[in-house]
Amino acid sequence: MGLTIAQKIIKEHMLSGSMEVGCEIGLKIDQTLTQDATGTMAYLEFEAMGIPRVKTELSVAYIDHNTLQSG
């Protein structure tokens, strides 16, 4: 039987562990997506932990809640 799309992504990004139910795994995170309601808190937590920059290939933050609505 073939792998699901989630299993394929996990397999490609696995750093440690094994793909068995109940086993702990380590994954390489190559992309992140944050939004305006919770992203700022995540950035503040990274700053508090002393993390100077992200180490992903692509990080995106989008604003859709805190925008001016007129019309």
VEXDREN-2710 file (C-alpha; in Angstrom, 1 decimal):
% VEXDREN-2710
k/r/px/py/pz
1/MET/0.0/0.0/0.0
2/GLY/1.3/3.5/-0.9
3/LEU/2.0/6.3/1.6
4/THR/-0.4/9.1/2.3
5/ILE/0.6/12.7/1.4
6/ALA/1.3/13.3/5.2
7/GLN/3.5/10.2/5.4
8/LYS/5.4/11.3/2.3
9/ILE/6.1/14.8/3.8
10/ILE/7.2/13.3/7.1
11/LYS/9.4/10.8/5.4
12/GLU/11.2/13.5/3.4
13/HIS/11.7/15.7/6.4
14/MET/12.6/13.1/9.1
15/LEU/15.8/13.7/11.0
16/SER/15.5/11.1/13.7
17/GLY/13.2/8.3/14.9
18/SER/11.1/5.9/12.8
19/MET/7.7/6.1/11.2
20/GLU/6.0/3.7/13.6
21/VAL/2.9/4.4/15.6
22/GLY/3.9/5.8/19.1
23/CYS/7.5/6.5/18.1
24/GLU/8.9/10.0/18.7
25/ILE/10.4/11.6/15.6
26/GLY/12.5/14.7/14.8
27/LEU/11.6/16.7/11.7
28/LYS/13.3/19.4/9.7
29/ILE/11.0/22.4/9.5
30/ASP/11.5/24.1/6.1
31/GLN/8.5/26.4/6.0
32/THR/6.4/28.3/8.5
33/LEU/3.2/30.3/8.3
34/THR/1.9/32.7/11.0
35/GLN/-1.0/35.1/11.1
36/ASP/-1.6/38.4/12.9
37/ALA/-3.6/37.1/15.8
38/THR/-1.0/34.7/17.2
39/GLY/2.1/35.3/15.1
40/THR/3.3/38.3/17.1
41/MET/3.2/36.2/20.3
42/ALA/5.3/33.5/18.6
43/TYR/7.9/36.1/17.5
44/LEU/8.0/37.5/21.1
45/GLU/8.6/34.0/22.5
46/PHE/11.4/33.4/20.0
47/GLU/13.0/36.7/21.1
48/ALA/12.6/35.8/24.8
49/MET/14.4/32.5/24.1
50/GLY/17.3/34.4/22.5
51/ILE/16.7/33.1/18.9
52/PRO/18.2/35.7/16.6
53/ARG/16.6/34.5/13.4
54/VAL/14.5/31.7/11.9
55/LYS/16.3/28.9/10.1
56/THR/13.7/28.0/7.5
57/GLU/13.8/28.2/3.8
58/LEU/10.5/30.2/3.7
59/SER/8.6/32.0/6.5
60/VAL/5.4/33.9/5.7
61/ALA/3.3/36.1/8.0
62/TYR/-0.1/37.3/6.8
63/ILE/-2.3/40.0/8.1
64/ASP/-6.1/39.5/7.8
65/HIS/-7.6/40.4/11.1
66/ASN/-6.0/43.7/12.0
67/THR/-6.8/45.7/8.8
68/LEU/-8.7/48.8/8.1
69/GLN/-12.1/48.1/6.6
70/SER/-13.8/50.9/4.8
71/GLY/-16.4/51.1/2.1
END
